[in-house]
Amino acid sequence: MNIGIIGSGAIGSCLASKFIKLGHRVSIANSRGPASLKQLAEETGAKAATVEDVIKNKEVIIVTIPQKNIPDLPKKLFNNLPEDVVVIDTGNYYPALRDGTIPSLEQSGIDSKWVQEQLGVQVVKVFNSIFATSLEGPGKLKGEKDRIALAVSGDNTKAKEIVFKLLNELGFDSFDIGTIAQSWKQQPGSSIYCRDINLAELKKRVEAMGTEWCEMRNIIIGKHNADEALMALDFTAWLKGFRD
């Protein structure tokens, strides 16, 4: 497949390398321009591009940048995007540590619902609830014990089917948790965020959260706020919490 990646951080760089090794054609862009991506391109085999060019003639586009930078993308970037192109959002909202308060996002409190509105295209949320270190691993064959499962959400069923196939190629199981309005279940503060759990356990935890954001909002956002405070105070202790 032809894949374009916007963002060259840990997740974007890892996915570029992984997809190239799987035989896909990958272009990658960031806010600093192609020259800043020379080393990454040499290491991974991905093609460095501008943000405007990285989305051209692609079947999948991955947006993997901080939430605060979403409004800085070129206006109307996706206006002429063919309807069958899959747009993936990997982002998470970290208001205290990185993004600052984004009032329009906090109205709904659902990260990717806001991203979808900002971009003007339907997005599939995935790769937000796994650490880059876990993503870098070799993955496992389908049916193999303790294969990590990742949550997927979005409004476009066909787009999610393509994502499921890509996840399987990468060595992960997938679980469809519903529409983008249900993507709060995989946000920071939820019981499945960055947990490296198998499919059965993921299903169990998703079902336990129910379907009503209004009932879970304060719990999940409260946990996320507490986690951000701990990250700032003792990052090692925060990481340890995901293994307990």
N, C-alpha and C positions, 0 to 999 in steps of 0.2 A: 504494500500500500504506500501511497504518497502521504507522508505525515509532516505537518508543520508544528513547531513548538515555539511558543512565545514565552520566554523566560529561561534563563540559563543557570538557575540556582541548583540546589542539590537534587530536587525531583526532576527538573527539566533535563539536566545533564545526564542523570541516570537513565531516564527513559530514552533519550537520544541514543546512548550507547547500547542499551538493551534492544531497541527496535532495529538498529543497524545490524546487530549480530543475528537477528532473526530474519534478515533479508529485506527489510522494509527500506524505503528511501526517505531520508529525514533531512529537513531543513530546520535551522534553529535561529532565533532572533532574540535580541534583548534591547533595552533602552539605550545602550551605549554604542550600538552599531556593529556591523560585521567585523571590523578590525579587532574589536575586543574579544572576538570569538575564535580567533585564528588557532590558538593552542587547543581549545576544545574541539574544533573541527578536525584538527590533525590527529587528536587522540581517539576520537570516536568515529570519524568518517562521515559525520554529518556536514551538511553544507551551511555555511554562515550566510545569513540573509538579513535584509531590513525587515521591520515589522510589516510593512506594506507588502513586501514580496513573499514573505514566509507563508502567507495564506493562499497564494495563487496556485491553482491546479492541484489542490490537496483533497484527499478523501477524509482525513482526520486532522483537526487542529486542536492542539492542547494549550490551554491558557494556564500558565503556572507562575503567576506573579502575586506579590502581596496585594491584599484588597485595596489598600490605599492608592495603588498605582493603576487600578482598573480605569478610573475616570481619565487618566493621562494617556490612554491609548488613543490613536488617531480617531477623530470623529468619523462616523460612518464607515469604519473599517470593514464591517461585515455586511454592509448594505447590499452588495451585489453577490453575496455568497450563494452558490447553488443550494437548493433545499436539502439535497441528499448528503451534504458535508456534515460530518459529526464534529461538534465542538465540545471539548471536554474542559471542565473547570476543576482544578485540583486545590483551589484556595481555601483558606481558613481565616476567620476574622480574629485578630489579636489586638484589641483596642488599647490595652495598657502598655504592652511591650513594643508594638511596632506600628500599628495602623492609625492610632489616634481614634477618637470617636467619629463615627460616620452616622449622622442622624438619620438619613434616609434608609440605611441598612437596619438600624436599630428599631425602626417602626415595626417591621415584621419580625426581626431577629433571626431570619433565615438567610444565611450567608449567600448561597447560590441562587436563591430567588432574586436577590438584589443584583448579583452579577448578571443573571439572565436579562434583567430589566435594563441594566447599563449597556450590555453588548447589543441588545436588540435581536438576539437569536436564541433559540432553545439550546440549553446546555445539558450535558450529562455530567453529574458530579461523581468523581471517582479519584483515587490516588490521594485523597486528602487525609484519609484516616490510616495511613501507614507511614512509619518513619522511613527516611531515605535509606538508612542502614539495612532495614528489612527488605526494602524494594531492591536493593543491590544484590541480595542473595540469589542463589541459583534457581529458586522456585522448585516446585515438585510436580510430578506427573499426576494427572487426574486419578483420583482414587487412592493416592498414596497417603499414608498416615500423617496427620498434623499438617496437611496442606493449608496454608493461610487463605482465608476467605476475605474478600473485600466487598464493602457495600457499594451499590450503584443506584443512583436515582436520576430521574429525568422524565420529561413528558413525551418524548419520542421513542416509541417502542422499537422501531427499526434501528435507530441510533444506539440504543442500549444493547441490541443483539450484536452489533459490531464490536462494542466495548467488551461484551462477554467473551467473544472470540479472541480479542487481543489479550485479555486477562489470562485466558487459558494458555495462550502461547507463552506468556511470561511465567507461567507456573503457579497461577493463583486460581482459586475458586471465586465465583461471583454470586452475589445475592441481591436481587432486585427488591429494594425497599419501597418502591413506588414512585410517585411524581416528584417534581422538584420541590413542591410544597411539603413533602415528607422528608426532605433531605436533612432536616434538623436532627434526625436520628443518627447521623454520622458526623455531626459537628463536634468540635472540642467541647468536652464536658459530658458527652454521652457515654454510655457504658461500652460502646464498641470502638471508641476512638483510639486508634493506635494500639490495639490490644494483641495483634498477632494470634488470633483465635481461628479455629477451624469452622467449617460451614455449619455444623450442627450447633455449636456454641453461639455463633453469630445470629442464627435464626432465633434461638432461644432468647437472647438478649434483646433483639429487635422486637419480638412479640411482647416481651415484658414491658416495653416502653409504651405500648398502646399506639393509638393513632391521633390523639388530640394534642396539638402543640400547646394549646392554652393550659393544659394540665401539667405539661412537662417543662414549659418554658423557664419558669423560675428555678427549677431544679437543675436543668442543664446549664443555663447561663450562670447560676450561682456557683456550680462546680467549676465552670470555666474560669470565672473570676478568681476563685480560690487557687486554681492551678496557676494562673498567670502570676499571682502574688508569690506563690512558692517558687516558680521558675526564676523570678527576679531575685529571690532571697537565697535559694539553694537549688540550682539546676539539677545537681546529682540526685538529690532527694526526690525531685519531681520525676525524673526518669525512673527511679527505683519503684515509684508508685505503679507504674505500668507492668511491673513484673510481679507485684504482690498479689 
